[in-house]
Amino acid sequence: MDKISNAANYVSDTVKGATSTASKETNKSVAKDNNADISTRASAAKDAVGDKVDEKKHNTSADVNKESVKH
């Protein structure tokens, strides 16, 4: 039963990690956009950092769940 739960968590964390990656890349693009207002760029940069933290957290959790399924 734990393997099924870990497999489901692996899939969920992988999707969340991918979503965070996509959001991070979008925010990085906005932060680099010279045509955007400075406050918008600063907010996007801050959000990109938060997305990077979330990305790392989800990817690490996915790796742990993946290993748990193997054993």
C-alpha positions in Angstrom: 0.0 0.0 0.0 2.9 2.4 0.8 4.3 1.8 -2.7 1.1 2.9 -4.3 1.0 6.0 -2.1 4.6 6.8 -2.8 4.0 6.3 -6.5 1.1 8.7 -6.5 3.1 11.2 -4.5 6.0 10.9 -7.0 3.7 11.7 -9.8 2.1 14.6 -7.9 5.5 16.1 -6.9 6.8 15.7 -10.4 3.9 17.7 -11.8 4.2 20.3 -9.1 8.0 20.6 -9.9 7.3 21.0 -13.6 4.7 23.7 -12.9 7.1 25.6 -10.6 9.8 25.3 -13.4 7.4 26.8 -15.9 6.4 29.6 -13.6 10.0 30.3 -12.7 10.9 30.6 -16.4 8.0 32.9 -17.1 8.9 35.1 -14.2 12.5 35.3 -15.3 11.4 36.4 -18.7 9.2 39.2 -17.2 12.1 40.2 -14.8 14.4 40.6 -17.8 11.9 42.5 -20.0 13.1 46.1 -20.4 9.6 47.2 -21.5 8.0 46.1 -18.2 7.6 48.5 -15.3 10.3 48.3 -12.7 7.9 47.2 -10.0 6.6 44.5 -12.2 10.1 43.3 -13.0 11.0 43.3 -9.3 7.9 41.4 -8.3 8.6 38.8 -11.1 12.2 38.4 -9.9 11.0 37.8 -6.3 8.4 35.3 -7.6 11.0 33.5 -9.7 13.1 33.0 -6.6 10.1 31.6 -4.8 9.4 29.3 -7.7 12.9 28.0 -7.7 12.6 27.1 -4.0 9.3 25.3 -4.7 10.8 23.6 -7.7 13.7 22.3 -5.7 11.3 21.2 -2.8 9.0 19.3 -5.2 11.8 17.7 -7.2 13.5 16.5 -4.0 10.3 15.1 -2.7 9.6 13.4 -6.0 13.1 11.8 -5.9 12.5 10.5 -2.4 9.2 9.0 -3.3 10.7 7.5 -6.5 13.4 5.7 -4.4 10.8 4.5 -1.9 8.8 2.8 -4.7 12.0 1.0 -5.8 12.6 -0.6 -2.4 
